[in-house]
């Protein structure tokens, strides 16, 4: 384990990569415009991202990571070298 900016992070298992969540763009939440059923007025609703569960990052296997990298995403973390 290593200490990084006040949080403990563990090394990723072999073959796993961590990326910023592409669904919420790393914010951990998504905003929706909804309509109040009683008044019909629009309002902004914010919910945890269902892709990353509000964690802001996703961990994928090596095969999926190759696809993410191919379309221009850069991994935040990659597996430790042996």
C-alpha positions in Angstrom: 0.0 0.0 0.0 1.1 3.6 -0.5 0.0 6.8 1.0 -1.3 9.3 -1.5 -2.7 12.8 -0.6 -4.0 11.6 2.7 -5.8 8.5 1.4 -4.5 4.9 1.3 -4.5 3.4 -2.1 -3.8 -0.2 -2.9 -2.1 -1.5 -6.0 -4.4 -2.7 -8.7 -4.5 -6.5 -9.4 -2.7 -7.7 -12.4 -4.6 -6.9 -15.6 -6.9 -4.2 -14.1 -6.8 -0.5 -15.1 -8.5 2.5 -13.5 -10.1 5.3 -15.6 -12.0 8.5 -14.9 -15.7 7.5 -15.3 -16.8 8.5 -18.8 -20.5 8.6 -17.9 -20.2 11.4 -15.2 -16.8 12.7 -16.4 -15.3 12.1 -13.0 -17.8 14.2 -11.0 -19.5 11.2 -9.3 -23.0 12.4 -10.1 -25.3 13.2 -13.0 -27.7 16.0 -13.3 -31.2 15.7 -14.8 -33.9 18.2 -15.6 -37.1 16.9 -14.2 -40.7 18.1 -14.1 -42.6 18.6 -10.8 -45.7 16.5 -11.0 -47.9 19.0 -9.1 -46.7 22.3 -10.6 -45.3 21.2 -13.9 -42.2 23.3 -13.3 -38.8 22.1 -14.3 -36.1 21.6 -11.7 -32.5 20.2 -11.6 -32.0 16.8 -9.9 -28.6 15.4 -9.1 -28.0 11.7 -8.5 -25.0 9.4 -8.0 -23.7 8.1 -11.2 -24.9 4.5 -11.8 -21.7 3.6 -13.8 -19.2 4.4 -11.0 -21.6 4.5 -8.0 -20.4 8.0 -7.2 -16.8 6.8 -6.9 -15.7 9.0 -9.9 -13.6 6.2 -11.4 -14.1 2.8 -12.9 -11.8 -0.3 -12.9 -11.8 -2.4 -16.0 -9.9 -5.5 -17.2 -7.1 -5.4 -19.6 -9.2 -6.2 -22.6 -11.7 -3.4 -21.9 -8.8 -1.0 -21.0 -7.4 -1.5 -24.5 -10.7 -0.3 -26.0 -10.8 2.7 -23.6 -7.2 3.6 -24.6 -7.9 3.1 -28.3 -10.6 5.8 -28.2 -8.4 8.3 -26.3 -8.8 7.7 -22.6 -5.7 7.6 -20.4 -5.7 5.3 -17.4 -5.3 6.9 -14.0 -3.7 3.8 -12.6 -2.5 0.6 -14.2 -1.4 -2.7 -12.7 2.0 -2.9 -10.9 4.8 -4.2 -13.0 6.3 -7.5 -12.0 
